[in-house]
């Protein structure tokens, strides 16, 4: 009986430590372009431009430090859709423009077994001379 309880305890410990979650932290986001903003060689042409995308989610739930989970019922690439939506709202998009002060927000509204996940990207648009 004692051996059975210890094996059961070991099994519960292993199951609790072997989750399917992962770290979704952003960390430093680098890219290959370099822009010198020491000189006044730009002007702000739009502020608070937003783009968003929503998908229906089956069995939605929030996990602390991991994020919002669930089974998406549709195209799950919300970040690309939200960025495409944002870029469609930029005036003079074919000019020398850049996005600054970029923020990404996630919202999960859910009921018992169904929910809606929305990603909203907000940015200011600057134009370089």
N, C-alpha and C positions, 0 to 999 in steps of 0.2 A: 504494500500500500504506500509506504514511504517512497519507494523508488518510482511508483506511478505518479505520485504528486510532484516529485522533483522533475520528472520528464515532462509533465504537463506545464510546470512553471517555466522550464527551459523553452518549450514550444511557444508559450505565450510571449516570452521575452524576445525570441527570434522573430515572431510575427510582428510584434509591435515595433521592432527596430528596422524591419525591412519594408518600408513604405514605398509607394510609387510616386511620391511627390518629388519636387526638385526646387532648386533655388531659382527664382525669376528676377533677381535683382539686376538693375541696369548697369551699375558700375560706371566707370568713365567711358563715355561714348566718343571715340575719336573718328576722324575722317581725314581724307587726303588733301583737302584744300586749306590754304592759309590766307587769311584776310587781315590786313593791318588796319585797325580801327583807331590808331593814334591821331590820324588826320581826319578832318571833316570832309571826307570824300564820298559821303553817302547822305541820303535823306530818307526819312521814314515816309512811305507813301500810303501804308495802311496799317491799322492797329487792330488787334483782337479778331483776326480772321480765323474762322473756325471751320473744321470739317469733321463730320462724324459718320459712323457706320454702326449698324445694329444687327444682331443675329438672335434668333430664338434658341434657347438652350433647354435641354432636357436634364432633369435632376441637378439643378444649380445649387452650389453651396460655396461658402467662403471659408478659407483656411487661413489662420493667422500666419504671417510671415511668408506665405506661399502665394496667396492670391485667390482669384475667383476661378472656380472649376465648373465643369459640366460638359455634357455632350452637345456640341453645336448642331443645330438642324438647319444647315445651309452653309454658305461659304464662310469659313472661319478666319480668313485673313482680314480681320477688321482694321488693322493698322494701315495696310496698303490702301484699302477702300477709303478710310478716313483721310489719308494724305492726298489721294486723288481728288476727293471732294474738296479739300482745302485748296489745292492748286487750281481747281476750276474757278474759284472765287477771287483769284489774284488778278488785279488789273495790271496791264502791261507785262504779262507773264513772259513775253518774248524778249524783254529788255534784260539789262544786267541787274537782276533782283536776287535777293537772298532772304531766307527766313531766319529770324532771330527771336529770342525769348520763347522758345518752343516748349509747350507743356503738353503732356499726354495724361488724360484722365480716363479711368475705367469706372463704369457704373453697372451694377448687377441688380436688377429688380426681379424678385422672384416670389412665386406663390408656392404651393406644395411641391409639385413635380415639374413645373414649367417656369421659365423665366426669360428675360431679355438682357443681353449683355451689350452695352454701348461703349464704344471708344470715341472720345472727342479729342482732337488735336487743335490747339490754339497757338497762333504765332503772330508776330509783327513782321511786316514786309518792308525791307529797305531796298533802295535803288542806288547803285554805285555809279559815279560819274566816269 
